[in-house]
Amino acid sequence: ETSGAGGTSGAGRTRPLFRRGPPREGQEEEEELPATVSGPRSLPNVTNRQQRHRSTSPTVRNVTSCEQRHCSTSPTVGNVTICQKRHHSTSPNPSPCHWLEEAMPLPENDRLLFEQQKQRAAAIVHLLSSYSYLLDTYVIEFFSENLWEKVPRSWQATLSNLTNPQLSTLLLKQGPCVGRESVWPLSLLAYRASAHALTFSRQPRGGPSPARGAGGGPEEFRANRSQSSRLSHHFRRHVKPKKQHEIRRLGAMVKKLCDATGCQHVVDVGSGQGHLSRYLAFGHGLHLTGVEAGEELVATARRLDRELLHRLCKEAARVSKSDDSGREKLGIDPATIPLPHHRVGWVDPGAPWPDFLQLLESEGVPEREGGCWRPGCPFVLTGLHACGDLGPAALRQFARCPSALAITAVSCCYMKTTTTLEEPAREGDCETGYPMSAWVQGLPGHGLPYMLRELACHAIEDYAGRLKQDTPELRVHCYRAVLETIIRQLNPLLRRPGVQTGRKTHLLPFEDYARAGLRKLGMDAGARWDAGPVQSMLAQERRVVAYFCLKLLLAPVIESLILLDRVIYLKEQGFPCELIPLFDPTFSPRNFVLVAAKVGGRIGDPACPETAGTTREGR
């Protein structure tokens, strides 16, 4: 299948290389972009913030599981609304930004929505603070620190009796908690309900998972698990299946934003090997500037660009020999395509926006990289898996730079994000990645230490699937926890060392696993230990897995707080924005994209989002 709809022909605009025609027999229509999730679900009662933070209750009360869903029948991508009512334009001739305007809440609902988002952030901070006795622990210290005793007594009997598939179905997965074989403690039910209520829905299109192939991935990989059926073979080369899925979905959204804002230029921050940039340039006819800190990655991106161009020229020549209209069939003469312009550079979150624009300018542009940015040219910012502080840096540059009209940001590696909690000396002197918003920064207990940010990166859908299948890999948790006790017996000063023993360690007997681990650490691999206590600990494998599941249940809650902080930051700056689960979460765990656009300029007073204008055009 072709890569999707592109731009229109005309002066100064490049037609897309691949045209999209009607679907072939047995082929699905292009799927719609998903609905957003940053709107309110059922929230705990958090109206009195001061009283809430004085509470000593370990649970968050008054959590309801009901959820009001409002379905839209409109097929346009504009149905990315998070307000509680969909708003449809009655104008027979919608503006170019019609879909984008519908995506944003109307002014009369924005004030309520903004307050609900702030309340959700406050409720998450309170929830995490209430269960810090679980979160501030390492599972590998399960035995050495006697972590099972930290679990409330009323929970222990219930969790000990759950099988791994039951942990997946009854604890980790959202939905009614049915099929229980015993009565659960109310506090455990409240813990589960609170975590699910405060977590953003991770399912694309706001509903059930998209159709899935036999291999468990998205439907586009049903015929071939390594090749997307919805992406041209030109863009699958050197690209892993997960990345194919991501560049196709995100590329379509970026093209929509470009059409809505009238931009023909895209700046890809953290562009890596240039897979997304190449897809947008060759597949959608856009001008691209990629910014990447790694010189080797930039060199690879340029090489892959030229290889693709060379293949296209050969294909065009072959087709033209057999048919004079061959180039028209390809959609464009490959020789006229401006290659993406790749720059080696670092996006400084604290740098003034003129410095950022200077980074994009075309000094020393290699021949054929005609897609470079020119001063005064508006552009759309994008970043696919912007690592650590790169995501916040891109958001800050979008907010400050007048040439940046829109942004799509997919973040990852939250544990690499700088925080004021771990670097208090930087507070006030340098901008950190978390928190970004003034609101979250003012919440008592808002800090997220490294342990929690690392937990937010875990793929809960993948782990729930392994639990449901009761795979033997799960025993590695218990193996490592028992090994920690042996390490401390041999060296009491050594705590939580990194042990890399291979991918199939779960297939080894524990003794072989332990001696391999000791050898990796440079310790005595022939050391002896008491077999009785070791076997007793190995018999508690189910408890270790259950304890890890208790922590993992809050992983998407932590991610929701990090992303919600960024949403609130943009709204504090006066920009409408949305948080959209764009990718299949079982295939791409970091599946949220933060979308913002300067529709009709800034909203009201940047220091006071509640004073937004009262007209749709003002948004």
LUMTI-764122 format. One line per 2 residues: number of its first residue (from 1); their letters; for each residue z, y, x of C-alpha. Coordinates in nm, 4 decimals, decimal comma. Example, Ala and Ser with C-alpha at 12.3 -4.5 7.8 and 13.67 -1.06 7.14 Angstrom:
2
1 = AS = 0,7800:-0,4500:1,2300; 0,7140:-0,1060:1,3670
# end
This chain:
619
1 = ET = 0,0000:0,0000:0,0000; -0,0647:0,3538:0,1120
3 = SG = 0,2143:0,5741:0,2272; 0,2413:0,7941:-0,0790
5 = AG = 0,1143:1,1204:-0,2152; 0,0469:1,3963:0,0312
7 = GT = -0,0338:1,7657:0,0282; -0,3335:1,9372:-0,1174
9 = SG = -0,6356:2,0356:0,0793; -0,7042:2,3940:0,1639
11 = AG = -0,6920:2,6484:0,4393; -0,3966:2,6091:0,6674
13 = RT = -0,2905:2,2807:0,5062; -0,3539:1,9322:0,6364
15 = RP = -0,4546:1,6630:0,3915; -0,2632:1,3366:0,4184
17 = LF = -0,4176:1,0559:0,6129; -0,3565:0,7948:0,3469
19 = RR = -0,4267:0,8502:-0,0194; -0,2405:0,6756:-0,2913
21 = GP = -0,4436:0,5165:-0,5662; -0,3400:0,3183:-0,8716
23 = PR = -0,1257:0,0121:-0,7925; -0,3050:-0,3115:-0,7313
25 = EG = -0,2496:-0,6048:-0,9608; 0,1029:-0,7390:-0,9232
27 = QE = 0,2120:-0,4285:-0,7358; 0,4943:-0,2060:-0,8579
29 = EE = 0,4613:0,1636:-0,9287; 0,6246:0,4012:-0,6820
31 = EE = 0,9962:0,4057:-0,7561; 1,1688:0,7256:-0,8553
33 = LP = 1,4185:0,9000:-0,6362; 1,7735:0,8192:-0,7428
35 = AT = 2,0256:1,0135:-0,9413; 2,3072:1,1884:-0,7600
37 = VS = 2,6666:1,0846:-0,7440; 2,8612:1,3896:-0,6391
39 = GP = 2,9600:1,4678:-0,9943; 3,2992:1,3767:-1,1315
41 = RS = 3,3871:1,0241:-1,2224; 3,7262:0,9314:-1,3617
43 = LP = 3,9743:1,1185:-1,1461; 4,3477:1,0906:-1,1132
45 = NV = 4,5589:1,3661:-1,2581; 4,5544:1,6202:-0,9754
47 = TN = 4,6016:1,9468:-1,1617; 4,9252:2,0364:-0,9832
49 = RQ = 4,8468:2,0077:-0,6127; 5,1912:2,1154:-0,4908
51 = QR = 5,3677:1,8686:-0,7158; 5,1215:1,5960:-0,6152
53 = HR = 5,1951:1,6323:-0,2449; 5,5693:1,6182:-0,3098
55 = ST = 5,5309:1,2875:-0,4906; 5,6659:0,9808:-0,3124
57 = SP = 5,4951:0,7308:-0,5380; 5,2668:0,4960:-0,3426
59 = TV = 5,0136:0,4947:-0,6240; 4,7897:0,7514:-0,7840
61 = RN = 4,8700:0,7571:-1,1525; 4,6679:0,8241:-1,4642
63 = VT = 4,3530:0,6716:-1,3183; 4,1080:0,5709:-1,5864
65 = SC = 3,8217:0,3329:-1,5314; 3,5896:0,4700:-1,7955
67 = EQ = 3,2792:0,6531:-1,6831; 3,0469:0,8671:-1,8895
69 = RH = 2,6885:0,8053:-1,7938; 2,4094:1,0300:-1,9135
71 = CS = 2,0665:0,8780:-1,8807; 1,7498:1,0783:-1,8575
73 = TS = 1,4075:0,9723:-1,9773; 1,2248:1,2156:-1,7531
75 = PT = 1,0196:1,0397:-1,4829; 1,0314:1,3306:-1,2388
77 = VG = 1,2251:1,3419:-0,9176; 1,4133:1,6365:-1,0591
79 = NV = 1,6637:1,4114:-1,2292; 1,9032:1,4331:-0,9403
81 = TI = 2,1659:1,6145:-1,1398; 2,5362:1,5650:-1,1152
83 = CQ = 2,6472:1,7798:-1,4061; 2,7699:1,6048:-1,7185
85 = KR = 2,4675:1,7082:-1,9247; 2,1036:1,6929:-1,8198
87 = HH = 1,9108:2,0173:-1,8517; 1,5411:2,0039:-1,9256
89 = ST = 1,3028:2,2912:-1,8927; 1,1032:2,3778:-2,2040
91 = SP = 0,8527:2,5859:-2,0155; 0,4979:2,4478:-2,0507
93 = NP = 0,4151:2,5698:-1,6988; 0,7077:2,4876:-1,4732
95 = SP = 0,7400:2,6692:-1,1454; 0,6751:2,4947:-0,8127
97 = CH = 1,0532:2,4576:-0,7792; 1,0856:2,3144:-1,1295
99 = WL = 1,2209:1,9769:-1,0166; 1,4596:2,1386:-0,7723
101 = EE = 1,5936:2,3845:-1,0268; 1,6616:2,0998:-1,2691
103 = AM = 1,8391:1,9151:-0,9896; 2,1055:2,1817:-0,9638
105 = PL = 2,3773:2,2467:-1,2226; 2,3353:2,5510:-1,4403
107 = PE = 2,5666:2,8440:-1,3606; 2,7907:2,7886:-1,6614
109 = ND = 2,8654:2,4319:-1,5443; 2,8801:2,5004:-1,1726
111 = RL = 3,2274:2,6530:-1,1807; 3,3736:2,3459:-1,3537
113 = LF = 3,1807:2,1109:-1,1278; 3,2927:2,2894:-0,8133
115 = EQ = 3,6568:2,2724:-0,9242; 3,6225:1,9018:-1,0031
117 = QK = 3,4769:1,8359:-0,6599; 3,7679:2,0167:-0,4968
119 = QR = 4,0118:1,8197:-0,7120; 3,8445:1,4968:-0,6077
121 = AA = 3,8865:1,5912:-0,2405; 4,2546:1,6703:-0,2992
123 = AI = 4,3049:1,3395:-0,4817; 4,1442:1,1457:-0,1955
125 = VH = 4,3678:1,3161:0,0608; 4,6711:1,2284:-0,1504
127 = LL = 4,5580:0,8667:-0,1885; 4,5019:0,8232:0,1846
129 = SS = 4,8393:0,9799:0,2598; 5,0107:0,7487:0,0118
131 = YS = 4,8726:0,4375:0,1808; 4,8922:0,5518:0,5405
133 = YL = 5,1289:0,2612:0,6099; 4,8253:0,0334:0,5651
135 = LD = 4,5574:0,2562:0,7123; 4,7438:0,3438:1,0335
137 = TY = 4,7315:-0,0146:1,1578; 4,4944:-0,2408:1,3491
139 = VI = 4,4122:-0,5806:1,2011; 4,4119:-0,7354:1,5492
141 = EF = 4,7872:-0,6576:1,5572; 4,8463:-0,8596:1,2394
143 = FS = 5,0796:-1,1032:1,4158; 5,2000:-0,8995:1,7119
145 = EN = 5,3190:-0,6172:1,4821; 5,4018:-0,8369:1,1803
147 = LW = 5,1685:-0,6363:0,9552; 5,2033:-0,8680:0,6566
149 = EK = 5,5519:-0,7263:0,6028; 5,3933:-0,3842:0,5444
151 = VP = 5,2265:-0,5216:0,2309; 5,4454:-0,4687:-0,0783
153 = RS = 5,6326:-0,7852:-0,1703; 5,4818:-0,7925:-0,5178
155 = WQ = 5,1325:-0,7948:-0,3643; 5,1900:-1,0690:-0,1102
157 = AT = 5,1998:-1,3645:-0,3497; 4,8905:-1,2424:-0,5361
159 = LS = 4,6826:-1,1836:-0,2237; 4,7923:-1,5078:-0,0573
161 = NL = 4,6531:-1,7086:-0,3492; 4,3118:-1,5402:-0,3564
163 = TN = 4,0155:-1,7200:-0,2060; 3,7587:-1,5251:-0,0070
165 = PQ = 3,5079:-1,5183:-0,2969; 3,7869:-1,3904:-0,5240
167 = LS = 3,8698:-1,1139:-0,2771; 3,5067:-1,0067:-0,2972
169 = TL = 3,4766:-1,0202:-0,6752; 3,8222:-0,9078:-0,7873
171 = LL = 3,9237:-0,6592:-0,5172; 3,6274:-0,5090:-0,3343
173 = KQ = 3,3611:-0,4921:-0,6027; 3,3713:-0,2248:-0,8687
175 = GP = 3,3846:-0,3073:-1,2369; 3,6319:-0,4732:-1,4714
177 = CV = 3,8864:-0,6882:-1,2910; 3,8213:-1,0015:-1,4989
179 = GR = 3,8603:-1,3663:-1,4086; 4,2072:-1,3343:-1,2573
181 = ES = 4,4068:-1,6560:-1,2550; 4,7394:-1,4719:-1,2423
183 = VW = 4,8913:-1,1439:-1,3521; 4,8475:-0,8835:-1,0799
185 = PL = 5,1196:-0,6287:-1,0027; 5,0484:-0,2969:-1,1718
187 = SL = 5,0750:-0,1141:-0,8397; 4,7998:-0,3353:-0,6900
189 = LA = 4,5780:-0,2717:-0,9916; 4,6431:0,1014:-0,9533
191 = YR = 4,5520:0,0841:-0,5846; 4,2240:-0,0878:-0,6664
193 = AS = 4,1462:0,1456:-0,9582; 4,2246:0,4574:-0,7543
195 = AH = 3,9970:0,3517:-0,4683; 3,7045:0,2741:-0,6985
197 = AL = 3,7533:0,5855:-0,9117; 3,7483:0,8209:-0,6136
199 = TF = 3,4561:0,6559:-0,4342; 3,1070:0,7920:-0,4859
201 = SR = 2,8737:0,5377:-0,6407; 2,6563:0,3907:-0,3665
203 = QP = 2,3891:0,2433:-0,5917; 2,0484:0,4164:-0,5862
205 = RG = 1,9344:0,5745:-0,9144; 2,2940:0,5773:-1,0374
207 = GP = 2,2677:0,2274:-1,1824; 2,2373:-0,1343:-1,0801
209 = SP = 2,0930:-0,2316:-0,7451; 1,7152:-0,2128:-0,7263
211 = AR = 1,5168:-0,5320:-0,7533; 1,5929:-0,7551:-0,4607
213 = GA = 1,3839:-1,0116:-0,2796; 1,4716:-1,3703:-0,2028
215 = GG = 1,6116:-1,2726:0,1363; 1,8646:-1,0325:-0,0178
217 = GP = 1,6867:-0,7127:0,0897; 1,4940:-0,4601:-0,1194
219 = EE = 1,2018:-0,5807:-0,3278; 0,9528:-0,4298:-0,0844
221 = FR = 1,0487:-0,7039:0,1645; 1,0082:-0,9932:-0,0781
223 = AN = 0,6773:-1,1146:0,0677; 0,7704:-1,0531:0,4306
225 = RS = 1,1290:-0,9865:0,5401; 1,0128:-0,7814:0,8395
227 = QS = 0,7382:-0,5717:0,6763; 0,7694:-0,3317:0,3852
229 = SR = 0,4943:-0,3898:0,1301; 0,5162:-0,0240:0,0327
231 = LS = 0,4584:0,1210:0,3768; 0,1251:0,1323:0,5563
233 = HH = 0,0942:-0,1036:0,8515; 0,0349:0,2027:1,0699
235 = FR = 0,3995:0,3048:1,0228; 0,5517:-0,0429:1,0491
237 = RH = 0,4575:-0,0874:1,4125; 0,7634:-0,0750:1,6458
239 = VK = 0,9847:-0,0061:1,3405; 1,2584:-0,2417:1,2198
241 = PK = 1,2741:-0,3287:0,8468; 1,5836:-0,1159:0,7857
243 = KQ = 1,4136:0,1882:0,9387; 1,0931:0,1189:0,7410
245 = HE = 1,2937:0,1328:0,4199; 1,4636:0,4558:0,5267
247 = IR = 1,1641:0,6553:0,6506; 0,9642:0,5696:0,3400
249 = RL = 1,2379:0,6783:0,1005; 1,3528:0,9842:0,2941
251 = GA = 0,9950:1,0843:0,3752; 0,9104:1,1002:0,0054
253 = MV = 1,2126:1,3225:-0,0586; 1,1288:1,5568:0,2302
255 = KK = 0,7726:1,5898:0,0997; 0,9080:1,6815:-0,2443
257 = LC = 1,1282:1,9483:-0,0876; 0,8346:2,0865:0,1089
259 = DA = 0,6243:2,1095:-0,2064; 0,9108:2,2737:-0,3968
261 = TG = 0,9852:2,5339:-0,1299; 0,6280:2,5925:-0,0162
263 = CQ = 0,7030:2,4789:0,3389; 0,4499:2,2968:0,5519
265 = HV = 0,6792:2,2626:0,8542; 0,9659:2,0183:0,9018
267 = VD = 1,2258:2,0213:1,1796; 1,3632:1,6727:1,2481
269 = VG = 1,6971:1,6939:1,4319; 1,8017:1,3847:1,6234
271 = SG = 1,4434:1,2610:1,5935; 1,4870:0,9729:1,8403
273 = QG = 1,1622:0,7815:1,8877; 0,9959:0,9930:1,6201
275 = HL = 0,9441:0,7315:1,3471; 1,0305:0,9710:1,0630
277 = SR = 0,8396:1,2587:1,2242; 0,5332:1,0404:1,2696
279 = YL = 0,5444:0,9252:0,9070; 0,5752:1,2811:0,7762
281 = AF = 0,2968:1,4115:1,0012; 0,0415:1,1318:0,9660
283 = GH = 0,1401:1,0054:0,6225; 0,2135:1,3333:0,4416
285 = GL = 0,0144:1,5877:0,6405; 0,3143:1,7995:0,7414
287 = HL = 0,3722:1,9890:1,0660; 0,6651:1,8458:1,2600
289 = TG = 0,9016:1,9614:1,5312; 1,1418:1,6969:1,6565
291 = VE = 1,4600:1,7896:1,8464; 1,6170:1,5105:2,0486
293 = AG = 1,8725:1,5241:2,3317; 1,7489:1,2096:2,5054
295 = EE = 1,4572:1,2713:2,7389; 1,3572:0,9031:2,7402
297 = LV = 1,3470:0,8972:2,3612; 1,1272:1,2069:2,3563
299 = AT = 0,8889:1,0485:2,6057; 0,8735:0,7340:2,3906
301 = AR = 0,8080:0,9391:2,0764; 0,5151:1,1162:2,2409
303 = RL = 0,3715:0,7868:2,3615; 0,3958:0,6275:2,0166
305 = DR = 0,2316:0,9349:1,8612; -0,0657:0,9025:2,0930
307 = EL = -0,0895:0,5274:2,0414; -0,1062:0,5771:1,6646
309 = LH = -0,3648:0,8494:1,6999; -0,5732:0,6270:1,9293
311 = RL = -0,5654:0,3380:1,6785; -0,6663:0,5693:1,3957
313 = CK = -0,9576:0,7125:1,5934; -1,0806:0,3625:1,6725
315 = EA = -1,0487:0,2637:1,3076; -1,2328:0,5748:1,1961
317 = AR = -1,5120:0,5060:1,4431; -1,5411:0,1447:1,3287
319 = VS = -1,5548:0,2404:0,9632; -1,8026:0,5227:1,0225
321 = KS = -2,0478:0,2860:1,1916; -2,0662:0,0705:0,8818
323 = DD = -2,0465:0,3531:0,6311; -2,1317:0,7176:0,6827
325 = SG = -1,8476:0,8158:0,4461; -1,5936:0,6226:0,6486
327 = RE = -1,3913:0,9273:0,7478; -1,3654:1,0380:0,3902
329 = KL = -1,2273:0,6951:0,3032; -0,9536:0,7402:0,5626
331 = GI = -0,8684:1,0729:0,4021; -0,9013:1,2903:0,7115
333 = DP = -1,0589:1,3014:1,0509; -0,7827:1,1711:1,2848
335 = AT = -0,8999:1,4098:1,5545; -0,7805:1,7047:1,3437
337 = IP = -0,4251:1,5787:1,2920; -0,1688:1,7936:1,4789
339 = LP = 0,0724:1,5644:1,6594; 0,4447:1,6174:1,6079
341 = HH = 0,5940:1,8545:1,8616; 0,8896:1,6884:2,0347
343 = RV = 1,1474:1,9035:2,2130; 1,4325:1,7950:2,4383
345 = GW = 1,7387:1,9836:2,3235; 2,0853:1,9785:2,1735
347 = VD = 2,1743:2,1410:1,8418; 2,4853:2,3465:1,9147
349 = PG = 2,6951:2,3839:1,5967; 2,8429:2,7096:1,7231
351 = AP = 2,5209:2,8673:1,8486; 2,3777:3,1699:1,6613
353 = WP = 2,0730:3,0856:1,4536; 1,8347:3,2833:1,6803
355 = DF = 1,9278:3,0428:1,9598; 1,8411:2,7512:1,7340
357 = LQ = 1,5019:2,9042:1,6563; 1,4408:2,9606:2,0245
359 = LL = 1,4928:2,5874:2,0751; 1,2046:2,5223:1,8358
361 = ES = 0,9556:2,7593:1,9938; 0,6447:2,6226:2,1570
363 = EG = 0,6856:2,6969:2,5255; 0,4939:2,4461:2,7347
365 = VP = 0,3551:2,2532:2,4381; 0,1482:1,9555:2,5585
367 = ER = -0,2132:1,9455:2,4502; -0,2690:1,8204:2,0947
369 = EG = 0,0896:1,8884:1,9857; -0,0376:2,1477:1,7442
371 = GC = 0,2438:2,1001:1,4938; 0,4835:2,3255:1,6809
373 = WR = 0,6915:2,5831:1,5003; 0,5882:2,9485:1,5115
375 = PG = 0,8319:3,2409:1,4696; 0,8573:3,3506:1,1097
377 = CP = 0,7452:3,0154:0,9714; 0,9834:2,8708:0,7080
379 = FV = 1,0767:2,5071:0,7447; 1,2727:2,2187:0,5973
381 = LT = 1,5451:2,0630:0,8119; 1,5929:1,6882:0,8084
383 = GL = 1,7982:1,4366:0,9996; 1,7968:1,0596:0,9578
385 = HA = 2,1291:0,9165:1,0772; 2,2484:1,2328:1,2453
387 = CG = 2,5231:1,0944:1,4670; 2,8716:1,2443:1,4897
389 = DL = 2,8680:1,6242:1,4982; 2,4894:1,6487:1,4668
391 = GP = 2,5071:1,6321:1,0872; 2,7581:1,9205:1,0574
393 = AA = 2,5636:2,1171:1,3207; 2,2427:2,0852:1,1174
395 = LR = 2,4236:2,1957:0,7999; 2,5657:2,5022:0,9735
397 = QF = 2,2251:2,6004:1,1097; 2,0744:2,5578:0,7628
399 = AR = 2,3405:2,7843:0,6145; 2,2883:3,0549:0,8768
401 = CP = 1,9173:3,0452:0,9581; 1,6972:3,2396:0,7127
403 = SA = 1,3903:3,0334:0,8080; 1,5541:2,7064:0,7002
405 = LA = 1,4821:2,6802:0,3269; 1,6066:2,3265:0,2613
407 = IT = 1,7763:2,0328:0,4296; 1,8130:1,6580:0,3901
409 = AV = 2,0880:1,5113:0,6077; 2,1807:1,1438:0,6440
411 = SC = 2,4909:1,1109:0,8613; 2,6426:0,8225:1,0531
413 = CY = 2,8967:0,7429:1,3285; 3,1793:0,9387:1,1674
415 = MK = 3,4195:0,8223:1,4383; 3,2279:1,0409:1,6866
417 = TT = 3,2896:1,3514:1,4767; 3,5258:1,6045:1,6320
419 = TT = 3,8313:1,7023:1,4287; 4,1019:1,9643:1,4516
421 = LE = 4,3571:1,6844:1,4201; 4,2696:1,5331:1,7562
423 = EP = 4,1655:1,8579:1,9257; 4,4093:2,1217:1,7919
425 = AR = 4,3352:2,3522:2,0832; 3,9812:2,3916:1,9552
427 = EG = 4,0900:2,5093:1,6130; 3,9815:2,8662:1,5674
429 = DC = 3,7913:2,8623:1,8969; 3,5170:2,6134:1,8168
431 = ET = 3,3780:2,4609:1,5000; 3,4496:2,0920:1,4571
433 = GY = 3,2693:1,8323:1,2507; 3,5646:1,7733:1,0161
435 = PM = 3,6819:1,9498:0,8166; 3,3956:2,1900:0,7560
437 = SA = 3,5148:2,3462:0,4324; 3,7995:2,5934:0,4009
439 = WV = 3,9255:2,4045:0,0956; 3,9729:2,0687:0,2676
441 = QG = 4,1170:2,2388:0,5748; 4,3852:2,3886:0,3513
443 = LP = 4,4929:2,0540:0,2034; 4,8182:1,9164:0,3516
445 = GH = 4,7540:1,5843:0,5210; 4,3760:1,6241:0,5312
447 = GL = 4,3445:1,4961:0,8896; 4,1389:1,1854:0,9572
449 = PY = 4,2318:1,0155:1,2850; 3,9801:0,8069:1,4756
451 = ML = 4,0986:0,4852:1,3097; 4,0125:0,6119:0,9609
453 = RE = 3,6775:0,7621:1,0625; 3,5816:0,4326:1,2254
455 = LA = 3,6823:0,2470:0,9094; 3,4520:0,4734:0,7064
457 = CH = 3,1543:0,3303:0,8976; 3,2140:-0,0257:0,7797
459 = AI = 2,9570:-0,1829:0,5472; 3,1656:-0,2904:0,2481
461 = ED = 2,8688:-0,4451:0,0628; 2,7832:-0,6643:0,3599
463 = YA = 3,1424:-0,7796:0,4011; 3,1785:-0,8477:0,0287
465 = GR = 2,8683:-1,0656:0,0510; 3,0160:-1,2639:0,3391
467 = LK = 3,3376:-1,3096:0,1445; 3,1473:-1,4337:-0,1577
469 = QD = 2,9650:-1,6892:0,0579; 3,2917:-1,7741:0,2389
471 = TP = 3,1094:-1,7674:0,5725; 3,2845:-1,9087:0,8817
473 = EL = 3,2405:-1,5749:1,0624; 3,5442:-1,4491:0,8700
475 = RV = 3,7803:-1,6505:1,0892; 3,7092:-1,4187:1,3822
477 = HC = 3,9650:-1,1727:1,2379; 4,2376:-1,4341:1,2713
479 = YR = 4,1127:-1,5546:1,6104; 4,1315:-1,2050:1,7548
481 = AV = 4,4765:-1,1373:1,6044; 4,6163:-1,4569:1,7566
483 = LE = 4,4522:-1,3752:2,0915; 4,6285:-1,0375:2,0871
485 = TI = 4,9656:-1,2116:2,0837; 4,8634:-1,4239:2,3850
487 = IR = 4,7402:-1,1160:2,5730; 5,0733:-0,9414:2,5194
489 = QL = 5,2634:-1,2458:2,6368; 5,0671:-1,2389:2,9623
491 = NP = 5,0679:-0,8583:2,9980; 5,3042:-0,6677:2,7665
493 = LL = 5,1510:-0,3345:2,8708; 4,7994:-0,4274:2,7610
495 = RR = 4,7342:-0,3309:2,3992; 4,4199:-0,3844:2,1901
497 = PG = 4,1697:-0,4337:2,4744; 3,8050:-0,4698:2,3825
499 = VQ = 3,7016:-0,8351:2,3887; 3,3323:-0,9250:2,3733
501 = TG = 3,2962:-1,3018:2,3457; 2,9496:-1,3398:2,1899
503 = RK = 2,7993:-1,3487:1,8422; 2,8840:-1,7105:1,7529
505 = TH = 3,2452:-1,7231:1,8573; 3,3431:-1,8431:1,5098
507 = LL = 3,1807:-2,1755:1,5946; 3,4155:-2,2304:1,8906
509 = PF = 3,7542:-2,4003:1,8738; 4,0251:-2,1363:1,9113
511 = ED = 4,1264:-2,2532:2,2592; 3,7707:-2,2096:2,3891
513 = YA = 3,7500:-1,8685:2,2207; 4,0830:-1,7555:2,3689
515 = RA = 4,0029:-1,8684:2,7234; 3,6615:-1,7014:2,7086
517 = GL = 3,8309:-1,3799:2,5952; 4,0910:-1,3926:2,8719
519 = RK = 3,8161:-1,4504:3,1250; 3,6289:-1,1426:2,9995
521 = LG = 3,9454:-0,9382:3,0496; 3,9960:-1,0636:3,4035
523 = MD = 4,3132:-1,2474:3,3026; 4,4212:-1,6036:3,3758
525 = AG = 4,1917:-1,8193:3,1622; 4,3997:-2,1258:3,2473
527 = AR = 4,7219:-1,9825:3,1096; 4,9261:-2,2076:2,8822
529 = WD = 5,0738:-2,1157:2,5465; 5,2852:-2,2909:2,2851
531 = AG = 5,0445:-2,4718:2,0532; 5,2919:-2,4804:1,7637
533 = PV = 5,3157:-2,1044:1,6947; 4,9421:-2,0656:1,7583
535 = QS = 4,8545:-2,3253:1,4934; 5,1012:-2,1629:1,2559
537 = ML = 4,9240:-1,8280:1,2969; 4,5778:-1,9819:1,2625
539 = AQ = 4,6897:-2,1304:0,9312; 4,7389:-1,7752:0,7966
541 = ER = 4,3696:-1,6891:0,8188; 4,3549:-1,6087:0,4460
543 = RV = 4,6316:-1,3497:0,4813; 4,4550:-1,1801:0,7716
545 = VA = 4,1323:-1,1532:0,5719; 4,3216:-1,0233:0,2677
547 = YF = 4,4930:-0,7562:0,4776; 4,1596:-0,6430:0,6182
549 = CL = 4,0202:-0,6239:0,2620; 4,3074:-0,3957:0,1581
551 = KL = 4,2039:-0,1547:0,4318; 3,8308:-0,1990:0,3738
553 = LL = 3,8718:-0,1045:0,0081; 3,9453:0,2526:0,1234
555 = AP = 3,6503:0,2724:0,3655; 3,4073:0,4217:0,1091
557 = VI = 3,6856:0,6549:-0,0086; 3,7143:0,7982:0,3432
559 = ES = 3,3371:0,8366:0,3668; 3,3388:1,0116:0,0284
561 = LI = 3,5942:1,2630:0,1599; 3,3895:1,3363:0,4727
563 = LL = 3,0716:1,3907:0,2717; 3,2492:1,5808:-0,0048
565 = DR = 3,3914:1,8162:0,2567; 3,0334:1,8980:0,3588
567 = VI = 2,9251:1,9500:-0,0012; 3,2160:2,1888:-0,0586
569 = YL = 3,1331:2,3728:0,2653; 2,7782:2,4430:0,1495
571 = KE = 2,9026:2,5583:-0,1906; 3,1565:2,7847:-0,0245
573 = QG = 2,8613:2,9378:0,1612; 2,6836:2,9865:-0,1718
575 = FP = 2,4197:2,7122:-0,1625; 2,3496:2,4543:-0,4339
577 = CE = 2,3524:2,1011:-0,2973; 2,3559:1,7405:-0,4054
579 = LI = 2,4708:1,4089:-0,2614; 2,2270:1,1276:-0,3360
581 = PL = 2,2541:0,7526:-0,2614; 1,8960:0,7122:-0,1447
583 = FD = 1,8836:0,3761:0,0325; 1,9788:0,0247:-0,0693
585 = PT = 2,3430:0,0045:0,0510; 2,3214:-0,3674:0,1329
587 = FS = 2,0248:-0,2915:0,3588; 2,1275:0,0504:0,4908
589 = PR = 2,5076:0,1050:0,4663; 2,4913:0,4784:0,5467
591 = NF = 2,2774:0,5438:0,2414; 2,3835:0,8937:0,1303
593 = VL = 2,1566:1,1931:0,1818; 2,2935:1,5453:0,1422
595 = VA = 2,0236:1,7690:-0,0066; 2,0438:2,1473:-0,0248
597 = AK = 1,7877:2,4198:-0,0844; 1,7809:2,7957:-0,1003
599 = VG = 1,6305:2,8267:-0,4458; 1,5831:3,1930:-0,5234
601 = GR = 1,8074:3,2909:-0,2321; 2,1818:3,2567:-0,1989
603 = IG = 2,4087:3,2173:-0,5001; 2,6284:3,5105:-0,5849
605 = DP = 2,8987:3,6057:-0,3384; 2,9020:3,3649:-0,0419
607 = AC = 3,2768:3,3955:-0,0192; 3,3292:3,3161:-0,3861
609 = PE = 3,1035:3,0476:-0,5396; 3,2663:3,1010:-0,8788
611 = TA = 3,0892:3,4382:-0,9056; 2,7438:3,2797:-0,9097
613 = GT = 2,4731:3,4518:-1,1036; 2,4147:3,3744:-1,4684
615 = TR = 2,0412:3,3122:-1,4618; 1,8600:2,9989:-1,3553
617 = EG = 1,6335:3,2040:-1,1311; 1,9433:3,3266:-0,9497
619 = R = 2,0144:2,9747:-0,8307
# end
